[in-house]
Amino acid sequence: MLGDLGVAKMIHCFIEKSGVEVDAFVSSTLINTYGECGSLTDAYRFFQETALKNTMVLNTMIHQSLEHNNLDLGKQLFDSMPERDVASWNSMIRGFANVGQYEEALALFHDMEISVFRPNTLTLLSTLSACASHGALEAGAWIHSYVNNNDLNRDGSLDSSLIDMYSKCGDIAKAIQIFEESPRRDLFTWTSIICGLAMHGHGKKALCYFSEMNESQVSPDEVTMVGVLSACAHAGLIEQGRRYFQSMEKVFGLVPKIEHYGCMVDLLGRMGCLKEAYDLIMGIVYNNVELGEVAAKRLLELDPRDPWGRVMLSNIYAEEAKYDRSMGLRKEIKEKGLKKSPGCSSIEVNGSVHGFLVEDNSHPCYNEINSTLEKIEKLMN
């Protein structure tokens, strides 16, 4: 049923004509159904028409607003709530974090912390994710202290998120400490430390942990293998990289995806095996329309606004002389105004996070930063 807007409207019509009592459960179900079918407009129209707008119904409408990236509507509904609960706060924090507005997510967490509601595990998972993505080490460390002071991680369920946060914020030593002290050695904690070490260039140490993971009889997933292959790339371990890549299907039953091929191309390129890298791309992806379509669809799932999936698929169709499909995708990119997001980096200084985009000169200290970089470049040369 989900995904079929026509069926959703038929159900709505049946409810209205049959005289079924539209209570909070029915209202929330209809809002969710419309939202899952891709129509926030119909969900909001029903929400406006229904007389019952209690906390449950409002939470559902907020959730669907944020799922459709309509943060303004979600915030408007949240601000208008006469009574909130933990789910209301969690939806808002997770919604802002999911679209990259990490400062807003962290601000909401602090507002919640001083309200009458106590953050729960879901709140902390979303907030730690925001800190990790924003590079906000000081804020993440404060939340870690909050967790410890309130005994909110007794079972170690937050350890993988804490490891991920410290890794992405640059404190890999703290990430290792948390892993070593963790009472929980599951797929997520192993994956977090392996990916964190790989990210910091500690390829050999990451592979040591992967060996321990296998000895512990914890099976890796696709994310773990991205970390493993990335570790091989950073450490220049070409033979191990080839072996781990081949073991994905043979040993672990995992079908390599575009991310894994990307790691292998990175490894081969770093080691100067450009012909092998080229053959991998052309032989596995560009000469295989079916796999190319799967890879492109996966990229679209990860980020529907990123044009790369469509560009890649368009090129594949062009190689196969399917010019109508190729041009159709190019037209879709143009009509939707899709553009590749500019590269972005951030750094935390004295509790404030400073963000920088490619070719962005809007930072108030731009001239001083540029001058310092030029001096460093001269010293390096």
Secondary structure by P-SEA (a helix, b strand, c coil): ccccaaaaaaaaaaaaaacccccaaaaaaaaaaaaaaccaaaaaaaaaacccccaaaaaaaaaaaaaacaaaaaaaaaaacccccaaaaaaaaaaaaaacaaaaaaaaaaaaaaccccccaaaaaaaaaaaaaacaaaaaaaaaaaaaaacccccccaaaaaaaaaaaacaaaaaaaaaaacccccaaaaaaaaaaaaaacaaaaaaaaaaaaaaacccccaaaaaaaaaaaaaacaaaaaaaaaaaccccccccccaaaaaaaaaaaaaacaaaaaaaaaaacccccaaaaaaaaaaaaaaccccaaaaaaaaaaaaaacaaaaaaaaaaaaaaaccccccbbbbbbcccbbbbbccccccccaaaaaaaaaaaaaaaac
